[in-house]
C-alpha cells in the first residue's frame, strides 16, 4: 500500500494483478508476489485531477499568459489533436443542454485568467452523471471558487465530455534558453513526477525521431500490448507528437505547453487537459540564448610570438607574478606592463602598452576589474587582436560587475579584439611551452584538448593522476565567455593538428545549437567528450553563482549531446579515459569485440562488463577456433572471451593475436587483459600488443592490470599511444560510451 504520493489528493483504486503489474513496470518497482486484488492509495483531488506543471523540470512556467482551456483546445484542434467535446458557458441551462446532447458523464472546470491551477480552488468536478448532479455541482463550483478567490475574474465554466479510461500520456514542449524549442513525451497523469518516464527531443522532428522518442519510454511497452494486453493506437500518438511539434514551431509566441493527460485508446487518443503559456512577443523559431555577434574565428590555436602581461607584478603573492613566472620558459618575447616600471624576474617592465616597441600578439590582463576596460582600450589602440582576461569581478559578482563586462565587450567590438574570459585561469599550449595561467603545473604535450568553465578543475586535471599518460594539446579556461565561447573554441580545435580529441567541462552553453551542430559536423575527425555540471537544482544554483550562467535542463543537454555524437562523461577520469582511447584508436567501427586474457576471472568479468556497456562478445568463427585449437591447452573453453589459461606467456598471446590479424572481418574491438604472473614478461607482452596494433585499423585496448609490476609494459604502450586501463571495468565503460556516441551520429548501424 502506498500513501502520501500526491499531496492533497485521495482516491482508492482497486486493480487486478494484471493492471498492477503494468503500473509496477512503469514505476520500476519489483514485488515477490501479487494478491488477486491490490489496493493502491493515491492522494488525488478528483477522478481526473489537473496536475501542476508535470514535466519534471523539463517544462517550466516562464513569464507569460496562460491560455484558457477553450483557447488551448482550439489551438490543439488546429493541429489535428483530438480534444473532448466541450462548451464554455455562463449558464447552468446551457451546461445541461450540452450534457444532454453530448451524453453523460461530464466534467466541469472553472475558467479564469487569474486561476492557473484549478484544483487548488476546487475548480474541477469530474464524473457528473445526471442533470440533477450537474445543477448542484455547477452552483457549488462557482460559490467555492468565489469563496477561495474572491478577486478572480470568472470567464465562465467549461463543460466537457468525461473521457473513458486508458493509458495516460504526457506531451509537452518549451523554448529552452540554450537549445531553443524542444518537445517531451512520456507517462502522464498524477504519477508523472513519481515515475519520471520521459524522453526529450530537439525540434524539428522527423518520423524516425518520433518513433525513437516513444521507444525510449517504459510506457511504450504498455502501448504495444504489454504481456499480451490490449494494444493502443500508436499511429495516432505519433501524429499527435508531430502535430504538437509543429504547433510549437509555427506559433512563435508559445513559451511552453503541457498536454496531460493525453488518453490513448485502441483507436485514437484525446487531449483531456492542456496548459499553454504564451508571451506578448514572438520568439523566433531558431531562438537560443547567445552573446554579442562577432566575426567567426577562422584560425586554429596559432602560438603567439610575443605577449604583453598587463598587471605584471614583482610581488610573489600576486597573480601578475605567477603569470610572469609561468611564462619564463616560453620561447617568445614577454613584455611585463606595470605603471611602476622596474624589472620582474629579469624582464624590464614597461609603464604602459604604448612604450612597447612592437605590437604584441597577445595581451594577458590581470588587473582589478574596474581597470580592465582601460586596459582593453589601450590594447585596441596598440593594435592587439587577442586578449586573455584573467581578472575576476564581472557578471559572476553581480550587477555592477555585469556592467563592467558589458563595457569590456563593447570596447572589444570597437577594436576587433577577440578575448578569453574574463574570470578565468588562462591558457596553456603545452606543445609550445606556453603557460599563460596562474596554475602550478603544465601537463605534458599530448593529443587531447581540455576546455573548461572551471579553472580549479583545470589545475586538478593538469595533475597526471587525472589526465593519465595521455597528455594535453590545448588547455583553456573559458571563464564567463563574454566574447569567445565553447562553440568558438570547438571550431578552433578542429583546425589544430595536435588535437585528436577534446574534453569539455561545461556548466552552461551560450549558443547550444551552434556548439552541438559544430560537434556533429566534425565528430568523425574530432571526438568531443563533455562533463556537464549543474544536473541537480543545487548544481544549477552553484553554476549560476560561479559564472553568472543560465543553466538549461540537464535532460535537454543530454539529448542534444546524444543527437550530435557528443560523449556524455560521468566523471573527469572517465572523460579523459575515453578521450585518450579515441585520440589513439579513433572511433570503433562496430560493437563486435574479442577479449584475450590469461585470467579466468577476467574472462567472466569481461562478459558481464560487455553486456552492461552494449558491447557484443562475438562468437568465434569455426576457422578461428580450429586455428586456436592447434596451440591452446587441451580443455580450453573454445569461446569468446578467449581464456588462454593462467600459464600463458607473451608467446601464447602473440599466436592468438596473429589469428586475429589474419581474420579481421569478424571483430571490431580487441581487449587484451593480463595481470602479473611469473609466466608473463610485461615488456614482451606490451611489444606484442604494439605489433598487433600496427597491423590492424581496428580498436585495440590494453588492460595490463596491476600496480608497479606491469609498469614497464604499460610504459611501452604509452610510448606507442596505445590506451591502457588499470581497471577492466574502466576499459569496457570507455568503449561503451564511445559506441553509444558513434551510433548516435551514424559511424556504424
N, C-alpha and C positions, 0 to 999 in steps of 0.2 A: 504494500500500500504506500502510495506516495502522497505527501501532504505538503502544502505551502509552496507549490511550484510557481504559481502566478498570484501575486498579491491581489487581494480584494475580491477574488472570484471563487465560487464553489459550485461544483456540479459532480454528481456521482454518475459515472458512466459504467454500465455493465457491458463487458465484452467477452466473447468466446475466445478460446485459446488461439484460434487462427488469427483473429484480429489483433490480439495482444502480441503474438509473435511478430507481426508486421511492425507494430509500434516499437518493439524491442530492437528490431533490425535498424530502424531509423535512429533510435536513440543510442545505439551501440551498447545496449545492456545485454547481459547474459544471465540466465537462470538455470538451475538444475532441473526444475520441473514446472509445469503449468497446471493449475487446477482447471476444472471444467468451466468455471466462471470466475473471473478475477475482477475485483473492484479497484478502480483507479480513482483517486480523489484529486481533482484539479480545482484550483481557485479560478473562478470564471464568472463574469458578470451576467451573461446571458448565453443562450444556446449558440448564438453566433456573435461572439464578442468582437468589438472593434479593438484591434491591437495597436498599441502605440509604437510607431517608428520601429518596425520589426526587422530591420535588415542588419542587425548585429554590427553596427558601426560602419556598414558599407553605405547604407542610405542615411544621409544626415539632413536634418532640417536646417536650411540656411535661412538668411533673412529673405523674406518674400511673403507672398499672399497665398493662402491655401484656397484652392478652388472648392466650391461647394460640390457635394456629391453629385447632384444632377449635372453640373458642368463637367465633372470628371467622367461621368457615364457617357456624356455626349461626345467628349474627346476620344474615349476608347472606342466608341461605336464607329467613329470616322476611320479607324484603322482596323476594322474588321474584328474587333474583340467583343464578344457577346457579353451583354450585361443583363441583369434581371429586368423584366418589365416593371416600370415604375411610374410614379406620378408625384410631382411636387404640388402640394395643396395647402390651402389655408382654412379649409373647412372639413368638418367631420363627414358631411354628406358626400363630398367628392371622394373622400377616402373610402367610404362604404361602397359607393358606386364603382370605383376602381376594383376593389376587392371582389365584388360580385362578378365583375367581368373577367378579371384575371384568375380568380379562384383562390381559395384559402389553402394553406395558411399564408399570412403576410407578415411583413416586418415594418415597424415604424421607426423613423430616425429623425431627430431634430436637425434642422438646417439653419445654421447661424454663422456669419462671418467672424463672430467673436469666440466661437467654440470649436477648437480643433480636435479635442478628444471627447467625443460624445459620451462615452461610457462613464467618464468621471462625474458627469452631472445626471446620470440616469437617462441619457438621451437616446437609448436604443432599446426597443422591445421587440423580441422575436417570437415566432411561433403562435401568432394570433390566429385563432381558428374559427371565429364566428363574428357576426355583426355586433352582437352584444358585447363581446370581449373587446372588439375594436373600438366601440364607443367609449367604454370605460378607460382603456389604455390611452386613447388619443387625448382625452381630457386630462388624465393624470400625468401624462408625459409633459404637456405644456406647463401644468402647475408646478411639477417637480423641477423643471429646468428654470422657470422664473424664480422659484424659491432659492435655488442654489446659485443662479447667475442673474440677479435682477437687472444688471447693467447690460446684458447681452441683447443684441438685436436679433429677433427671430424672423427668419425669412419665410418659414413655413415648415411643414412636416413632409418628409418623403415617405410614401407608402410604396412598398416593393414586394415582389414575389419572395417568399421564403424558399430558398433553393434546397433541393434534396441533398442527402448525404453523399459524400465522395471524398477521395483524397484531396487534401487542401495544400495548395501550392502558393508560393510567393514569386512574383516577378517584379523587380524594381529597377530603378536606374537613377543616375545623378550626373551632375557635372563635377568631376573630380578636379581639385585645384592643380593637380600635377599632370594628369593624363587626359583631361577632357571628359568626354561622355563615355560612360560605362554602363553595363547592364548586369543585373544579378538574377539568379534563378535558384530555387531550392524548395525545401519543405516549408509550408506555410502554417497558418493557424496560430494558436496560442503557444505552440511548442517550438516556434522558430528560434527563440533565444536559448532554449534548453538544448535542442538538438544541434543547432548550428550547421545544418546541412545545406550549404550554399556554395554555388560556383559563380565566378565573375568573369566577364569578358569585356574587352575594349571594343567600342563601336567604330566603324560599321561591322556587321557580322555577315558571313556567308552561311550557306546551308550546312556545310561540314562543321563549322564552328558551333552552330546551334546544336547539332547532334552531339558533339563532344561535350558541350556545356551541360546538357541533360544527363549524359552518361557519367559525368563526374560526380553526380549526387547519388545518395543512397535511395532516395525516393524513386529513382528511375527503375529500380527493381520492382517496386510495387506497381508502377505504371505499366511495366511489361508483364505483369501477372505473376507475382512472387509466389513460389511453391504451389503452382497450379491454380492460383487465384484468378479473379477476373482481370482481363486486360482493359486498359483505358486508352482513350483516343490520343495517341502520341502525335499524330499528324496535325490535329487541331492545336495541340500545345506548341508545336514548332512554329505554326503560323502566327500564334499569339505572340511568341517571343520575337519573331521577325517584325510583326506589326508594332509592338511596343518599342523596339529599337528604332524603327522609322519615325515613330511619334517623337521620341526624344531628339533625334537628329533634325527633324524638319521644323519643330516648334522651338525656336531659339530662345524663348523666354522661360522654358521649363528648367527649373533648378533641380528638382528631384521628383520622382513618383514612386508609389508603392502600391501594388495590387496584392492585397492579402485579406481574405483568402481568394484564390482562384480555384474553383472547384472543378475537377476534371471527372468526366463520365465516360462510359464505354463509347458514347457518341457525343462529341462536343465538350465544351468547357465554358464556364461562366465566371466573369469577374464580379464577385459579390461586393467587396469593399475596395475603394480606391482613394488614395491621398495624392494629390498633385500640387506641388508648390511652384509658383511662378514668380518671376521678377518683373519689375516695371520696364527693365531694359533688356534688349536682346543680348544673348551670349553667343558669339559666333560658333559655328559647328565645330571648328578645329581649335577651340579655345583651350589654352592651358596657361598656367602662370609662367611668365617669362620675365627676364630682366630687360634692361635697355638694349636697343638694337645697335649692333656693331657690324663692321665688315667681317666676313668669315676669316678664320685663321687658315692660311693656306700652307704654311710650312710645318715642319716637324720640330723636334727638340734640338735645334742647332745650338751648340755650346757658344757662349759669348767669348770674345777675346779680351774684353775689359768690363769691369764692374765698379760702379760708384756705390760706396756704402754710406748712405746719408743717416747720420746719427751714430757714426763710429765712436767708440769710447775707449779710453785708457783704463777705466775702472773695471776690474775683473768681475764685479758684481752686476754689471750692465749687459743687456742683450747685445748692444753695439760692440762690446769687447768680444763676446762669444762668437759673433759673426766674423769678426776680423781674424780671430784665432782659427776658426774652421776653414777660412778661405786661404790661409797661408800656403797650403800645398797646391792651390790652383795655379796652373802654369801661365795664365794670362795676367793682365795688369789689374791691380787693385788700387782704387782711389778712395781713401778714407775722407769723409767730409764732416767737419765739425767747426762751428764758429770760433772755438778756442784755439784752433791751429795746433802746432806742435808735431809730435810723432806718436804713432801707435804700433807697437810690435815691429819696429824698424821701418815703418812706412810713413813718409811725410804726409801730414794732414792738410787738406785744402779747406779754407774757411767757407767756401761756397762752391756750388757746381760751376759757376761762371769762371772760376780760376783754373779749372782743369783744362789742359791744353788741347785735348781731343774730345770727341763725343763718345762717352761710354756706351757700350751695347745694352747694359742693364743698369737699373738703379735699384738697390736694395734699401728699403726705408725702414728705419727703426727709431722713430721719434715719437713724442706724445701725440695722441690722436688729433689734437687741435692744430698741431703743426704740419700734419700730413697734407692738407690742401696746398699750403705754400710750397712744400717740397715737391708735390706733383706739378705745380705751376712752373717751378724752376726747372724741373726735368723736361717739361714740354718746351720751354724757352731754349733749353740746351739742345733739343733735337733728339732726346732719348725716346725710344719707341716701346720699351718694355720695362715694367717695374714689378718688384715683389714687395708688397706692403706687409711687413711683419707686425706693425703696430696694432694693438687692440683698443677697444673703447668706441666701437661703432654701433651698428644696429643691434648687436648682441647685448649692448649695455643700456639700451633704452632709447627714448625719443630723441634726446639731444645727440646721441651717437648716430642715430639714423639720419639726422640732418647733415652731420659731417660726412657720412657715407655718400649721401646724395650729392653733396658739393664736390666730393672727390671724383665721383663718376662723371659729373658734368665737366670737370676740368679735363679728365681723360678723353672724353669725346671731343672736346675742343681741339686738343693737340694730337689726337690719334694715338694715344698710348693704350696698349693692352696691358692689363696687370693681373697678378695673382694676389688673392687676399681681399680685404685686409683681415687682420686677426688670424694669422697663420704662422706655422713654424718655418716655412720657407721651401726651398727646392734643393734636391740633390741629383747630380748626374754622375753616378759612380764611374762610368767608363771614361769620363773627362776629368776625374779628380776634383769635381766641383761640389762643395758642401756649403750652400748659402742658407744655412739654418743655424739655430742655436741649440741643436741636439748634440749629444755627446759623441755619437758614433756614426760613421757612414758605412753601409753594408758593402760587401764585395760586389764587383760587377757581375751581372747575370742577365738572363733573358726575360725576367718578369718585371713589369712596371707596377708601381703601387701609388694610387691616387687616393688621398684620404681627406675626409672632412674633420678629422681629429689629429692634431699634432702629437698628442700624447700616444696615440695608437701607432703613429709612425716611429716614435722613439722606441716603442716596445718591439715593433716589427723589425727594426734595424738590428735587433739582437738576433744572433744566429739561431737561438733556440726556437724562434717562431718561424723565421724565413727558411731555416734549414740551410742546406748547401746549395740552394738554387741560385742565389744572387739576384740583385735588382739592377734594372737598366735605368729607370727614371723613378724618382720619388718626389711627389708634390703634395704639399699641404694646401688645400684649396681655400680654407678659411670661409669667409662669408660669400664668396663667389659674386662679388659686386660687379665684376667685369667678365673675366674668363670663368666658364662653368664646366661641369663634368662633360657635357657634350663637346665643348671645345677641346678639352684635353684628350678625349677619346679620338677625335679626328686627328689630332697631332700624333698620337701614339701609332695610328695606322701607318703613318709615314716614317716612323722611326725604325731603322734597320736593326737596331739592337733589341727591340721588343718583340717577343713571340707570344706573350700572353699578358693580360692585365688584371690586377686585383683592385677593386674599388671598395673603400669603406664609405657608405652613403647614409647620411641622416635624412636628407631631403634632396630632391631634384628640382631645379628651377624650370627646366624645359624637358619634361618627362618623355614626350614622344620623340623629340629630337634626339635624345640620348639613346632610347631603345631602337629607333629606326637606324641610327648610325651603327649601333652594335650589331643589328641583324644584317646590315649591308656588308659589314666587314667580318662577320663572325667566323667564316671558314678560315680566314687568314689570321685573325686576331681573336682568340677566345677571351671572353670577358667573364670574370668571376666577381660577384658582388656580395659583400656582407652588409645587409641592410639593418640599420638600427632603428629604434622607435617603433617596435612591433606592438608593445603594450601601451596603454594610456599613460602610464608613468614614464615610459620611454619617450613617447611623443612630447610630453611636457619637458623632459630633460633636454631633448633635442632643441626645443624652442628656446630654452634659456641658454643653450650652448652657442647657437649660431643665429638666433632670431629667425629660425626657419619655420615654414608651414608644412608639417609632415602630412602626406596623404595616407590613406588607409593602406596597411601592410598587405591586405589581401589583394588590393589592386596592383601594388608594386609587384607582388609575386606573380600575378598573372601576366603583367606587362613583360616581366623578365622571361617568363616561360615562352611567350609568343616570339620573343626576339632571340632565343638561343643563349640568353644570359644564364650563367650558372649561379644559383642562389645558395651561397655557402651558409653554414650554420655556426662557424667559428673562424677566427683568424687562422689557426693552424690548418683547418680543412681548406680554407681559401687558398693558402699558399701551396698546400699539397696538390690540389687539383691544378693550380696554375703551373707548378713545376712539371707535373705529368704531361700536360698539354703542350707546354713550351718545348718539351723534349720529344714527345711522341706524336703530336698532332691529334686530331680528333679520331676516336675509334670509328672504324668503317662498318661496324656491326656489333652485336652483343654476344656472339658465339665465342666462348672462352675455353682455354685449356689450362689446367693447373698441373705443374710438375713439382713434386715435393718428396723428400725422403722421410717426412714425418707423418705417421698415420693420423695423429691428432689434427695436424694442419689440413690434411685432406678432408676430414669430417667437418671442420670449421669452415673450410672453403665452400663446401656445398651449402652450408647454412647462410654464409655471408653473400654468396652469389644470388641465392633465391631472394634474400632480403633487399638486394640492390638492383634487381632487374637484369641480372647477368645470366646468360644461358650457358650452363656447362654442357657442351655439345657431346653427343655420343661419338665414340671413336669409330671411324670407318673400318671395315674389315681389313683392308690392306694395311692400315696403320697398326692395328692390333697385331696382325701377323708379323710385321717388322719388329714390333716391340717384344714379341714372344721369343725372338731369336736370342736376345741377351738378358731379358728380365729373369729374375729368380723364379723358380717354379712356385706356383701358387699365388702369384701376384693378382691383384683384383681384376685386371683386364678392362678397367673402365676409367673414365674421367671423373674426379681428379686422378692423375697418374701418381699413385703412391709407389715410388721406385725403391722402397724398402730402406730401413734405417742404416744399413751398412753401405749405402751408395756413396761413392766419391764423385769427384768432378768428372771422371771419365764416363760414368753411367749417365750423369746429367747430360754430358755432351752428346752421347749417342741418341738420347731421347730428343734433344733439341735438333739434331741433324734430321731426324724423321719429320719434325715439324717444318723444317726448311724445305724438304722435298715435297711436302703435302700442305701447301699454304692455302689451298682453296676451301678448306673446311673450318678454318678458325679465323678470328679477328683479333683476339687478345690472348696473350700468354702471360700467366703469372708463374714466376719461378721462386719457390719458397724453400728456405733452408735454415737450419739452426745449428749452433756449434756442436759438432760431434767429432770424434777423433778421425773418422774416415773422410772428412771434408776439409780440404785446404781452401780457405776463403778466397785467397788470391787466384788460384787456378779456376775456381768456380766462377768468380767475377769475370775473368778473362774469357771464359766460355760464353757467358751471358753477353759480353760485348761483341764477340764474334757472331753470335746468333743475331743480335740486334742489327748488325751491319748487313746481314743477308736477307732482311725482310723489311717491308714497309708497314707491317702490322704493329700494333701496340705491344710493347714489351715492358712488363712491370716487375721490378726486383723486390723481393721480400726476404732479404738477409736479416733474420730476426735474432737480435742479440744486443748486448752492450758492446764492450770493447773487443770481445773475442772475434767478431766478424768485421771489425773496423778496417783492417787492411783491404778486404774485399769491397766494402762499402765505399772506401775512398776511390777505388778503381772505377766503380760505377759512376760516382760523382764526377770524376775527371772526364768521363766519356758521355756525360749528360744523359745517363740512364736513371730514371727515378727509382729510388729505393724507399721502402716503407718499413719502419721498425715494428709496426703492428700490422698484422694481417688484415684486421677489420678496416683499418685506415686505407689500405690499398683498394679493397673492394668498394668502400664508400666513395673514394675519389673517382674511381672508374664509373660507378653508378651515377654519380652526379653528372659526369661528362656525357654519359649515354643519354640521360634524360634531356639534357640541353641539345645534344646533337640531333635527337629525334624531333625536338621542338621546331627546328628550322630546316629539317629535311636532309641532313647529312646521310642518313640511312632511313629506310622504311621500317 
